[in-house]
């Protein structure tokens, strides 16, 4: 209906440069039934805060798992997790090193260790 305000939902994002630096920041995101958490994060970066660090590649590179995050305490793909009218809290994966905001180091621990050891030889 014309003149009707669009519903917004709160999306809280845990942000920072490492686990010890994380702070929550909330955004009111326009809600459309069926939208994904990734849709909300892309909206935030495009309309509210261009400095929000997120990772996804399903649109360009078809490399699944890039958008893995914690949504309300559960590991989810942001592209398939649906935003609800209650909103969501989004955080980086718990078992990965935080690079910035929702971007984590996706390399397996053994692979990171091998690279570190090789660089010291």
C-alpha positions in Angstrom: 0.0 0.0 0.0 1.2 3.4 -0.8 2.2 5.6 2.1 2.7 2.6 4.4 6.0 2.5 6.2 8.2 -0.5 5.5 8.8 -2.7 8.5 12.4 -2.7 9.8 14.0 -5.3 12.0 17.1 -5.0 14.2 20.2 -6.7 13.0 23.0 -6.7 15.6 26.5 -7.4 14.2 29.5 -8.2 16.4 32.4 -6.2 15.1 36.1 -5.7 15.7 39.6 -6.7 14.7 39.9 -9.7 17.0 37.9 -11.6 19.6 39.1 -9.3 22.4 38.0 -6.2 20.5 34.4 -7.3 19.5 31.6 -4.8 20.1 28.0 -5.1 19.0 26.4 -2.6 16.6 22.7 -2.6 15.8 21.1 -1.6 12.5 17.5 -1.2 11.6 17.2 -3.1 8.3 14.1 -2.9 6.0 12.4 -6.3 6.2 11.0 -8.3 3.3 9.7 -11.8 4.1 12.0 -14.4 2.7 15.1 -12.2 2.8 18.4 -13.8 3.9 20.8 -12.7 6.6 23.2 -12.0 3.8 20.7 -9.7 2.1 20.5 -7.8 5.4 24.3 -7.6 5.7 24.7 -6.4 2.1 22.0 -3.8 2.8 23.9 -2.6 5.9 27.1 -2.3 4.0 25.4 -0.5 1.1 23.1 1.9 3.0 24.3 2.2 6.6 28.0 1.4 7.1 30.3 0.8 4.1 33.1 -0.3 6.5 31.3 -3.5 7.5 33.6 -6.4 6.6 31.7 -9.4 5.3 32.7 -12.2 3.0 30.6 -13.9 0.4 31.2 -15.2 -3.1 28.2 -17.1 -4.3 27.2 -14.4 -6.6 30.5 -14.2 -8.5 32.7 -17.2 -7.8 30.3 -19.9 -6.8 32.5 -20.7 -3.8 30.2 -21.9 -1.1 30.9 -21.5 2.7 32.5 -18.0 2.3 29.5 -16.5 4.1 29.5 -18.8 7.1 28.7 -16.9 10.3 27.0 -17.3 13.6 23.3 -16.3 13.5 21.7 -16.2 16.9 24.3 -18.5 18.3 24.1 -21.1 15.5 26.5 -21.7 12.6 24.7 -20.8 9.4 25.4 -19.8 5.8 24.3 -16.2 5.7 22.9 -16.7 2.2 20.5 -19.4 3.3 19.6 -18.3 6.9 16.3 -16.4 6.7 15.9 -13.2 8.6 12.8 -13.2 10.8 10.6 -10.3 12.0 12.4 -10.5 15.3 15.7 -9.7 13.6 19.0 -11.4 14.3 22.4 -11.2 16.0 25.3 -12.0 13.6 28.8 -12.8 14.8 32.0 -14.3 13.3 32.5 -18.1 13.5 33.6 -19.0 17.0 36.3 -21.5 16.1 38.1 -19.3 13.5 40.6 -16.4 13.8 38.8 -13.0 13.3 40.3 -10.9 10.6 37.8 -8.1 10.9 34.1 -7.9 11.8 32.5 -11.0 10.3 35.5 -12.0 8.2 37.4 -15.0 9.6 40.4 -17.0 8.4 38.8 -19.9 6.7 42.0 -21.9 6.2 42.2 -25.1 8.3 44.4 -24.8 11.4 47.0 -27.3 10.0 47.2 -25.3 6.7 47.9 -22.1 8.6 50.5 -23.8 10.8 52.3 -25.2 7.7 52.4 -21.8 6.1 53.8 -20.2 9.3 56.5 -22.9 9.6 57.4 -22.5 5.9 57.8 -18.8 6.2 60.3 -19.2 9.1 62.6 -21.5 7.2 
